[in-house]
Amino acid sequence: FLFSYRTNSDFLLAPATIGIALLAWSALLGYVYRPQVSVQRDTPPCASAGQACVSRINVTNHGPRTLHNFTLREMVVPFGRWPQEWLRPHQLALASQQSTTVAVEFEPQKRGVLELSGIAVQSYFPFFLTRFTQRIDVPCKVNVLPATLPVNVPSLRRIADLASKRMTLGTDNSRKGPSLEYAYSRHYQTGDSLRRLDHRASSRQGKPMSKVFEGADDIRRDQVHLIVDLTLQDFERWQRRPRDESALDERLALAVEIGLAAQNEGFSLAAIAMGRQWHTLDNILQFYEHIATARPERACTSEGSTVDSTADSSIDSSIDSSIDSALPDKPLAENGIHILVVGRWTDATRAVIERWQREGVLVLVFLIAESPLHSGTLPVGSQYIEIPRTGKTAKPTPAARATPQEALA
């Protein structure tokens, strides 16, 4: 406008001069009152994809003047979204050497470990004509869990009670009725009755073996050992990463719901197996970290290894011993409840579960089908539960009808 005054003398120079002077004055005043603060963050260690993660930021003004019209935001959020600038909490004033607490939120978009670098304090004084920013390095790590799965997990205690009726141990010296039947033999444990020693099995194994009968005292099952199958059928060997991890995220989200349900029912979440490796858990934060950092694995079995729901379950599992499994070779402990979360029911999985069950390990299997082809493949039994896929209204399968679940979303 100023340069055009020579060619257009009718242009009013006074308004342009006032406008430029106002901008220069606001920039100078904004620099004088720029943010000079320190912050302390209180960020939750875990968040869920697609949901807002809110941090409480304590701001202390160390400048000689009052800080006016300022907001806070995260500096960098990989795979995340900030709220719109006009939707952020706005503070009118903060006197010198005073502190206040401001809520800063962002929305992570995918599962993983999110590295937050720091906080940006932005001042719009005066009149929102300028914006001065102070960037403060306050690193923080957030474990982002998969999006919450809209399902109702059935009562684990009730399912375990139903499934353990045929998997109880006879270790007392009292005489049981004729209803007791020999189930299998296991290694001798302290407290086992000497009358229940299996001499033939002991001579074969070279170690004392005890006979196990159905219908005796219940095992103490107050710990939950969670197992998650990380394999994806469409993850080919030539691919560096799978094209779509949504099926694995649903599986991990179901594992989170099961872990929370176990704690709500009084169980102790003792360990988790991500693939073949067991990890003991000291607190719930370790559980969340394993869920957030889980990486997909290539399927060990072919498509033809999927078990038909009508197949004969009496096939000797030794036939499947040559099939590689993506599960741990051995259970973590004989006591407790082992809960397996899978996306496909395969021959290798069936062989491992049947072997563990013969050893007296209580295993509950939760299936959330990786694709519609894998739906309805679980055997019939109280310990086999199929969860409908998200966004679909699935009819109860025979396995689901045999469980004590009351509602499945």
C-alpha positions, 0 to 999 in steps of 0.5 A: 500500500505504501509503495502504491502511493506514488502511482495512486495519490488518492490512496489514504496513507494514514490508515496504512501507516496506522496499520503498520505501526500497530503491527510493529507495536504489537510485535515489540510488545509481544517480544517484551512480554514473551514467555519465560517459564519452566514446566513440569509435566504429569503425563499418564504412562499409557494411552489408547489409540483414538482417545485423548491423552491428557497431561497436567502441566505445571507452569511457573512464570520466571519472567519479570512481567506478567504473562498474558494470553498464552496456551500450551501444546505438545511440541511433536506428536508422532502419529498423533493429532493436536486439538485445533488451536482455538480449542486449546485451554487459554490462560488470561494471565500468570503473574511473575513467579506464580504457577498454574496448572494447564491441561494439554491433550493430544490424540494418538492414532496408532499403537506403539511407544510414543516419544514426546519431546517437550512443551511449546508455550505460545503467547498471543499478547497483545490483541492476538496479532502476534504469537511468540513461542517458547519451546521447553524440552520435557521428554516423556514416553507414553505406551499407546495401547490399541483402540478399546475393543467394544466387547464384554468379557465373560466372567473368567472365574465362572468359566474357570470353575466350569472348565476345572470340574474335570481337571482337579487333582486328588492329593489327599489321603481320604478315600474317594468314592467310585466317581474318581477316575484316573486321568494321568500322571505327573511329577511328585509334589510335596503333599501328595499322598504316597498311596497315589504314587505311580510306580510304573511311570516312576520307573520309566521316568526315573523320578517319583510320579503321582497319579492324578484323578478327576473329581478331587480337591480344586487347585488353587487358581488365583493367578492368570498367565496370559498368552497372545498369538502374534502371528498374522496369516497374511504376513508373508516371509518376503514382506518387511511388515504386514499390510494390515495390523488391525487383526493383531490390534484387535487381538491385543485389545482383547488381551487388555480387556481380559487382563483388566477383567481378571484384576476386577475379579480378584485374579493376579496377572502374573505373566504374559507370553508374547509369542514363544517367550514368557515375561513375568509381570510385577505391575500392570504398567509392565503388562501395558508396555508389552502390549504396546511394543508387541510386533507382528510375527509371520504365521508358522502354519499354512492355510491348510492347517486350520482346523475344521470345527467338525473334525475329530478331536481324538486325533493323536497330537503326536501327528502335529508334533512336526508343525511349528507353533507360535506359542510357548513350548511349556506352560509357566506353572501348573497352578493358575489359569492360562488364557490364550488369545488367538486369531486362528485355530490351527493344528499346531495350537490344538496340539499345544493346548491338548498337551497342556491339558493332559498335564493338568494345566487349565487353559481358556481359549479366546478367539477373535477371528482374523478373517471370516474364514476362521470364525466358528472353528473352535471346539465345543467346550466351556473353555473355548470362547469366540468373541465377535469381531468389532463392528459386526453383530455375530450370532453365538457359535456353538463354542460361545453358547457353551460358555457362561457369557451373558452379553457380547458386543 
